[in-house]
């Protein structure tokens, strides 16, 4: 899968190297993960084109999930300039996610 990460080191490297990044932790056996994913992908591609979006299969890589303190799916971590900005888990509102990202995103990318 595109932008799929399977090591803590590689994920940390990409997080620290991007101005804005959204990490989507999921499991293929999680119905909310499957239904939410296209909505998050659309949000990022339409409104936050300069942000990188990466995926981590929590079931296949529990070490990565544990490293980031993720014990439920779906979980979204938003990073700006290498620092965790927000964390969303389980019941995620797309409009709230977009609204939260927009404020910092506009400061970093709309110059």
Beta strands, then each sheet from edge to edge (+ up, - down):
strand 1: 20-26
strand 2: 52-57
strand 3: 75-80
strand 4: 83-89
sheet 1: 2+ 1+ 3- 4+
end
